[in-house]
Amino acid sequence: MDFLKPRYIPMNRRRRIYEGKAKVLYEGPEPGTLIQHFKDDATAFNAKKHEVIDGKGVLNNRISEHIFSNLNDIGVPTHFIRRLNMREQLIREVEIIPLEVVVRNVAAGSLSTKLGLEEGTQLPRSIIEFYYKNDALNDPMVSEEHITAFGWATPQEIDDIMALAIRVNDFLSGLFLGAGIRLVDFKMECGRLWEGDMMRIVVADEISPDSCRLWDIKSKDKMDKDRFRRDMGGLIEAYTEVARRLGIMGENEKTGPAGPRLVQ
């Protein structure tokens, strides 16, 4: 299967598979592939807060591409194949496991609130948490017992997911440290990739400032979606700075409306 030269399918002829808060999945050009389209929608608190911010999808696409490409290169399996344009990626179709995997290095957000920890406190070690993906229930935290009892994942799959989470955390911590950014925490998703009769767990969805807490090491300025959650403003400027520090986008590169538009 030639993933390097996918045949082009006009957007008005694509079959929409799924639409989430920040992305749309379309049928891919080859069996077992999908096209992942990044929208400009910014949401928080399970979409109770919503705004469209021009250029956000472009930045998330580029940053996530950079991270997933590097993960593939170091042997961490992901669904990512290649970027197609400013807003879209070609990905492998996977069976998404209905869990959000959160890795925390520094106390922030709900962890600070629940445990009374001062925001910014370095944790004794990285902590992995699981949340059941269900907007109606506000994505409740669940234990490994819940996960296996309800059949969301097997004990072996949980072990595989945790091993992936640790490797991704190690890579991201080093990547952002080199850019003068502190990785406070991040969220990732995993899926089952079937290859004939064989199945393996891979990293899926996206990793971007939408799914990470990123603080400037010197100023402690927030460079992530907390700028939207907390009405701080400057989200595009922060995401652009992350991309610039990672060497993804040049000084004069624009992030405004680009690439094909979503057909309603």
C-alpha positions as CSV (number, residue, x, y, z in Angstrom):
1,M,0.0,0.0,0.0
2,D,1.5,3.3,-1.1
3,F,0.9,5.8,1.8
4,L,3.4,8.3,0.3
5,K,1.2,9.2,-2.6
6,P,-2.5,9.0,-1.5
7,R,-5.0,9.7,-4.2
8,Y,-6.7,13.1,-3.7
9,I,-10.4,13.1,-2.8
10,P,-12.2,16.4,-3.0
11,M,-13.8,17.3,0.3
12,N,-17.3,17.4,-1.1
13,R,-16.9,13.7,-2.1
14,R,-15.5,12.5,1.2
15,R,-17.5,10.4,3.6
16,R,-17.4,11.9,7.1
17,I,-16.8,9.2,9.6
18,Y,-16.8,11.2,12.9
19,E,-16.8,14.8,14.1
20,G,-15.5,15.7,17.5
21,K,-15.0,19.0,19.3
22,A,-11.8,19.9,17.5
23,K,-11.3,17.4,14.7
24,V,-13.2,15.7,11.9
25,L,-12.4,12.2,10.5
26,Y,-13.0,11.4,6.9
27,E,-12.7,8.2,5.0
28,G,-9.1,7.8,3.7
29,P,-7.8,7.2,0.2
30,E,-6.8,3.6,1.0
31,P,-8.4,0.9,3.1
32,G,-7.4,1.2,6.7
33,T,-6.7,4.9,6.5
34,L,-8.5,8.1,7.6
35,I,-8.0,11.8,7.0
36,Q,-7.9,13.8,10.2
37,H,-8.9,17.4,9.8
38,F,-8.1,20.0,12.5
39,K,-10.8,22.6,13.2
40,D,-10.4,26.0,14.7
41,D,-12.9,25.3,17.4
42,A,-11.6,25.9,21.0
43,T,-13.6,24.2,23.7
44,A,-13.3,23.7,27.5
45,F,-15.3,22.1,30.3
46,N,-16.6,19.4,27.9
47,A,-17.7,22.0,25.3
48,K,-19.6,24.2,27.8
49,K,-17.2,26.9,26.7
50,H,-16.8,27.3,22.9
51,E,-15.1,29.7,20.5
52,V,-13.7,29.6,17.0
53,I,-10.1,30.9,16.9
54,D,-8.7,31.4,13.4
55,G,-5.5,29.4,12.9
56,K,-5.7,27.1,15.9
57,G,-6.3,24.0,13.7
58,V,-3.3,24.8,11.5
59,L,-1.0,25.1,14.6
60,N,-2.3,22.0,16.2
61,N,-1.9,20.0,13.0
62,R,1.7,21.1,12.6
63,I,2.7,20.6,16.2
64,S,1.0,17.2,16.5
65,E,2.7,16.1,13.2
66,H,6.1,17.1,14.6
67,I,5.5,15.2,17.8
68,F,4.0,12.0,16.2
69,S,6.7,11.9,13.5
70,N,9.4,12.0,16.2
71,L,7.6,9.3,18.2
72,N,7.5,7.1,15.2
73,D,11.2,7.7,14.6
74,I,12.2,6.6,18.1
75,G,10.0,3.4,17.9
76,V,6.9,4.6,19.7
77,P,4.0,3.3,17.6
78,T,1.4,5.9,16.5
79,H,-1.5,6.1,14.0
80,F,0.3,9.0,12.1
81,I,1.4,8.4,8.5
82,R,2.0,11.9,7.1
83,R,0.7,15.5,6.9
84,L,-1.4,16.1,3.8
85,N,-1.8,19.9,4.1
86,M,-2.0,22.7,6.6
87,R,-5.1,21.3,8.3
88,E,-5.0,17.6,7.6
89,Q,-3.1,14.4,8.3
90,L,-3.3,10.9,6.9
91,I,-3.6,8.4,9.7
92,R,-4.1,4.7,10.2
93,E,-7.6,3.7,11.3
94,V,-7.6,2.3,14.8
95,E,-10.1,1.1,17.3
96,I,-10.0,3.9,19.9
97,I,-9.9,2.7,23.5
98,P,-12.4,4.9,25.4
99,L,-9.9,6.3,27.9
100,E,-8.0,9.5,28.3
101,V,-4.6,8.8,29.7
102,V,-3.2,11.8,31.7
103,V,0.4,11.9,32.7
104,R,1.2,14.5,35.4
105,N,4.7,15.8,36.3
106,V,3.8,19.0,38.1
107,A,0.7,19.8,40.3
108,A,-1.8,21.8,38.3
109,G,-5.5,21.9,37.3
110,S,-7.8,19.3,39.0
111,L,-4.9,17.6,40.8
112,S,-4.1,20.9,42.7
113,T,-7.8,21.4,43.5
114,K,-8.5,17.8,44.6
115,L,-5.4,17.3,46.8
116,G,-4.8,20.9,47.9
117,L,-1.4,21.1,46.2
118,E,0.0,24.5,45.3
119,E,0.1,24.8,41.5
120,G,3.6,24.4,40.2
121,T,4.6,21.8,42.9
122,Q,7.0,19.2,41.4
123,L,5.5,15.8,42.0
124,P,7.6,13.0,43.6
125,R,7.3,11.1,40.4
126,S,5.2,11.2,37.2
127,I,1.6,10.0,37.9
128,I,-0.6,8.3,35.3
129,E,-4.4,8.7,35.6
130,F,-7.2,7.2,33.5
131,Y,-10.4,9.0,32.6
132,Y,-13.4,7.3,30.9
133,K,-14.2,9.2,27.7
134,N,-17.9,10.3,28.2
135,D,-18.8,13.9,27.8
136,A,-22.2,13.4,29.4
137,L,-20.5,12.1,32.6
138,N,-17.7,14.8,32.4
139,D,-15.0,12.2,31.7
140,P,-14.8,10.6,35.3
141,M,-11.6,9.3,36.6
142,V,-11.5,5.5,36.7
143,S,-9.2,2.9,38.2
144,E,-7.7,-0.1,36.5
145,E,-10.4,-2.2,38.2
146,H,-13.1,-0.2,36.5
147,I,-11.3,-0.5,33.1
148,T,-11.0,-4.3,33.2
149,A,-14.4,-4.9,34.9
150,F,-16.2,-3.0,32.1
151,G,-14.1,-4.4,29.3
152,W,-12.7,-1.1,28.1
153,A,-9.2,-2.7,28.1
154,T,-7.5,-5.9,29.2
155,P,-4.8,-6.0,31.9
156,Q,-2.2,-6.5,29.2
157,E,-3.5,-3.6,27.3
158,I,-3.3,-1.4,30.4
159,D,0.3,-2.4,30.8
160,D,1.0,-1.5,27.2
161,I,-0.8,1.8,27.5
162,M,1.2,2.7,30.7
163,A,4.5,1.7,29.0
164,L,3.6,4.0,26.0
165,A,2.6,6.8,28.4
166,I,6.0,6.7,30.2
167,R,7.9,6.7,26.9
168,V,5.9,9.5,25.5
169,N,6.3,11.5,28.7
170,D,10.1,11.0,28.6
171,F,10.3,12.1,25.0
172,L,8.0,15.1,25.4
173,S,9.8,16.3,28.6
174,G,13.1,16.4,26.8
175,L,11.7,17.9,23.6
176,F,10.0,20.8,25.4
177,L,12.9,21.3,27.9
178,G,15.2,21.9,24.9
179,A,12.7,24.6,23.8
180,G,12.7,26.3,27.2
181,I,9.3,24.9,28.1
182,R,8.2,22.9,31.1
183,L,5.9,19.9,30.5
184,V,3.5,20.1,33.4
185,D,1.1,17.4,32.2
186,F,-0.5,16.0,29.0
187,K,-3.4,13.9,27.8
188,M,-3.1,11.2,25.2
189,E,-5.4,8.5,23.7
190,C,-4.5,5.0,22.5
191,G,-6.1,2.7,20.0
192,R,-5.9,-0.9,18.7
193,L,-4.2,-1.2,15.3
194,W,-5.1,-4.4,13.6
195,E,-2.6,-5.8,11.0
196,G,-4.1,-9.0,9.8
197,D,-4.6,-11.2,12.8
198,M,-2.1,-9.2,14.9
199,M,-3.1,-6.3,17.1
200,R,-0.9,-3.7,18.8
201,I,-1.6,-0.6,21.0
202,V,-0.6,2.7,19.4
203,V,-0.8,6.4,20.3
204,A,-3.7,8.0,18.6
205,D,-5.6,11.3,18.4
206,E,-3.3,14.3,18.8
207,I,-0.6,15.7,21.1
208,S,-0.6,19.5,20.9
209,P,-1.0,22.6,23.2
210,D,-4.7,21.6,23.3
211,S,-3.8,18.4,25.2
212,C,-0.7,19.5,27.1
213,R,0.0,22.0,29.9
214,L,3.1,23.9,28.8
215,W,4.8,26.6,30.9
216,D,7.7,28.8,29.9
217,I,10.6,27.8,32.1
218,K,11.8,31.3,32.9
219,S,8.6,33.4,33.1
220,K,6.1,30.5,33.9
221,D,3.8,31.9,31.3
222,K,1.1,29.5,30.2
223,M,1.5,28.4,26.6
224,D,-1.4,26.0,26.3
225,K,-5.2,25.8,26.3
226,D,-5.4,27.2,29.8
227,R,-5.2,30.6,28.2
228,F,-8.6,29.8,26.8
229,R,-10.0,28.0,29.8
230,R,-9.0,30.9,32.1
231,D,-9.9,33.8,29.7
232,M,-6.3,34.9,29.6
233,G,-6.3,35.6,25.9
234,G,-3.3,35.2,23.6
235,L,-3.9,31.6,22.7
236,I,-2.8,31.8,19.1
237,E,0.3,33.8,20.1
238,A,1.2,31.1,22.7
239,Y,0.7,28.2,20.3
240,T,2.7,30.0,17.6
241,E,5.6,30.5,20.1
242,V,5.5,26.8,20.9
243,A,5.7,26.0,17.2
244,R,8.5,28.5,16.7
245,R,10.6,27.2,19.5
246,L,10.2,23.6,18.2
247,G,11.5,24.8,14.8
248,I,8.2,24.0,13.1
249,M,7.2,27.3,11.7
250,G,9.2,30.2,10.4
251,E,8.9,33.8,11.7
252,N,6.8,34.9,8.7
253,E,4.6,31.8,8.3
254,K,0.9,32.5,8.6
255,T,-1.6,30.4,10.5
256,G,-4.9,32.0,9.3
257,P,-7.5,30.2,7.2
258,A,-5.6,27.7,5.1
259,G,-6.2,24.4,3.4
260,P,-9.6,23.0,2.4
261,R,-12.6,24.3,4.3
262,L,-15.0,22.0,6.2
263,V,-18.1,21.3,4.1
264,Q,-21.2,21.5,6.3
